[in-house]
């Protein structure tokens, strides 16, 4: 997995979105939804808990998922 450097909130959010797309292509998740707000994005990734995730939580969850 490549190393990511985040310069701002938007870079983190966009990287989490890219990871979600990769996870879908690999069949690791069935779908994802992003709600866009003026100050942040909220990620919904179906799994056993299906709680909304912050961009940081989504990034960490997806990165771990893609490592396997």
HELIX and SHEET records of a PDB file:
HELIX    1   1 UNK A    9  UNK A   25  1                                  17    
HELIX    2   2 UNK A   55  UNK A   67  1                                  13    
SHEET    1   A 2 UNK A  32  UNK A  36  0                                        
SHEET    2   A 2 UNK A  41  UNK A  45 -1                                        
END                                                                             
